[in-house]
């Protein structure tokens, strides 16, 4: 028997209804489904059968559906835990564009403005939305009944109002068990804890990236859409996040508002100050899950984790050497510079 025989790649049975696993382009190819279910690489020309029988295709489709549903449910429950049920349900509706037929009675003349060219528009503030569910969710923001006495924010419930007040009073009742930080809201604490554990439950359905917070995932999706709404007024730079624009603007103004309490150094962004402060305090809150080493920043921990992986993604442009860490490549490149200087002196 040769591999070129027309048999099912999965069950090895022959059938008159065999389907080419590489035919056409779908949202999820048959080959991708098989790879996800089995963990084996599936690619054209790998000398294995390139067909599948209808029963095995159905099994692969069911397994793929269960996997995707399970991932989506996990993300939903994480968001319920972190941001509350209402926020999680709204995000889920936006993602799946569910039919909002129960809200037909809420429709007004605003909704009639929808078309492919003219999205849903809010009559109160002028904001526009591509999806009706987004528009309906936004409308609720104009009907919040628990205003804050100290700022312009309005909350949906008395509990949300009480939690919000912590941001004004400086009260931080939610303490991290991994480091000394405290937070005004439990949702912020839960997101922070993941910087220690490495958990990233919010996965992009268009690439392999995953994120600590649902808001980070939503902003990341803009990179696939090419949307960068926050534009610099002094140059051509644009950003997916307003905070990134604000940090960028300091490169134009030279502003460094964050000062170290232990020395004279100043920083443009608070995160850089926090990392620097740990050189004085000795705090190393980021722990490696593979060994006993600890680090002062998440970036350093991420770089260290590559030493436990066999992957060596940093390649030398002068020879065939490869390295797991960028600093290893930098050290190696110095050997080429030394050899060049010696050959030049000769």
C-alpha positions, 0 to 999 in steps of 0.5 A: 500500500502506498501513501498515494492511495485514495484513503481517509487520512484519519481512519485509513478507510477508502470511500467514494466520497473522499474530500480533499483537505486542502480544497478551497479557502474557508474560515477554518480549513479542514487541514487546520481542524485536523491539526488542532484536533490531533496536534500533528502538523498537516501541510500539502506534500507531506507524503500523507493522504490528502483526503478525508471521509465525510464521517471523519470530517464531521467529527473534526468539525464537531471537535473544532466547534467544541474547542472554539466554544470552550475557549469563548466560554472561558473568556466570557467567565473570566470577564464575568469575574473581572468586570461583572456580568453585564459588561461580559454579556455586552461584549459577547453580544458585540463579538457574535452580533447576536439577534437583538429581537427582544429589543424591537420595542426599544427601537426609535427613529435613530435606528432607521439611519442605519445603512452600510454607508451610514452606521447607527448614530446616537442623537445625544452625542453624535457617536456612530456604531457599525453594529446595532448591539454596540449602539444599544449598549452605548444608549445606556451610557446616557441613562445611568442613575448614580452620578459621582459628586466629585467628577463627571462619571455616572454609574449603573448601580450603587455598588459601582458608585461606591467602588468608583469612589475609591479612585477619589479617596485613594482607598485601595482595599484590594491587595495583591498576594504576590507583591505590595500593590493595592487597587481601588477595584477588584477587576483591576487587581484580577488583571494585575495578578495575571502579570504574575501568573502569566495567564492570558485568557483573552485570545484573538480569533485572527492570530495566535496572540492572547491578552491579560484583559478583554480591553487589551484584546479589543484594542489589539483587534484594531491592528487587524482592521488597520484602525489607529484612531489616536493621532499625533498633532505634531507628526504622522504617528498614530496609535491604537490606544490613547495612553500610547499617544499620551506617552508619545507626546512626551517625546515632543515636549520632553516632559518627564513628570515621574521622579524617583524618590531615591535618586535624581532620575526622572521618567516620561512614563510611570511604568518606567519609574516603577521598574527603576524604583525596584533597583533601589528596593530590591523588589523582584515580583515576577517569578519564573514558573520553570525555575527559582529566578525572580525579576523586577519587570515582566519584560525581563521575565518574558525574555528569561522564559526563552532560555527554557524554550528550545526556540532560538528566534534571534539569528546572526546575520554574519553566520549561522549562530542562533540565540534564544535571547536578544542580548545573547545575539548582541554579545555574539555580534561583538565577536564579529566586530573584534575579528573585523578589527583584527583583520583590518590591522593585519 
